[in-house]
Amino acid sequence: MYKSQSAMEYLMTYGWAILIIAVVLGVLFQLGVFSGSALTPKAAPGACQVVRLGGQASLEGECQGQLPQYVANFSGASTAHISGISDANFPSGTQQVSIFAWIRTTQSTTFPMAFIYGMYGVAGQAWALGIYNGRTCPDDWVGHTCDPNLFVNDGKWHFISFTYNGVSTDITTDYVDGNAGVIVSNSTAPNANVGSGSAGYIGYGTNEYFIGQLANIQLYNTSLSANEVHALYLEGIGGAPVKIQNLVGWWPLNGNAQDYSGNNDNGQAAGGVSFNSSWTSSYTP
């Protein structure tokens, strides 16, 4: 009887404390505090970069897909974007091009840009990577062509991209999470003014501002194959570029707007852009 009373007294004394601890642990698990991505070592800003010496390009540093310490957060304010990116090295509208970005958003209206370069707002004179009414629109500026089945405004991280084969029929292939969506053939192609004398922006295009988070934007002057796109997706949000000899811009957005492609095309983050270090709870490798 004495032992039973002691056990009951113990439960009465500490039971509520145990219950509270269990509830707190459950909430922390739901928030992803104990997820694998939250506990994975993070790469510091600039930990992986491309170095170009004597006409040769090579990766240097921690380039094995380590998660970044930070991602860029865009508030959607009229000042929230990254500018100052020159298009001196960018492919023109008559060349092959591939653009990639990791995005996380719930934005469902207008045409917010992850990345754009060229004469934005002028049809046929810009490349734009973004979403339209919640669907992925990794396509050129002509017609805002979107895949009707690939929605990416669910608050999860997605890898979006498009490739353009450089022919006059303007054939582009859209990808979401490494899988090909639609192959789009428009009647006109972006002209040679794309990538000549204009500028590039991250999180902005024609007065429409991105709301959410962006990471690991890559730009190439070649059309990557479906296998290469899928391999890049499998590397994850911290993946290093492929075909670095064709890489013309790389903005990991890991704590800054620096270009780590070796071309030093650094951007400047304006008001409303911050770098978030607690982002991993929303990411599943």
Beta strands, then each sheet from edge to edge (+ up, - down):
strand 1: 42-43
strand 2: 48-53
strand 3: 56-61
strand 4: 67-68
strand 5: 71-75
strand 6: 82-86
strand 7: 97-104
strand 8: 113-118
strand 9: 126-132
strand 10: 135-140
strand 11: 157-164
strand 12: 171-176
strand 13: 179-185
strand 14: 199-202
strand 15: 204-205
strand 16: 208-209
strand 17: 211-220
strand 18: 247-251
strand 19: 268-269
strand 20: 273-276
sheet 1: 1+ 4+
sheet 2: 2+ 3-
sheet 3: 13+ 12- 11+ 7- 17+ 5- 20+
sheet 4: 10+ 9- 8+ 14- 6+ 19-
sheet 5: 13+ 12- 11+ 7- 17+ 18-
sheet 6: 15+ 16-
end
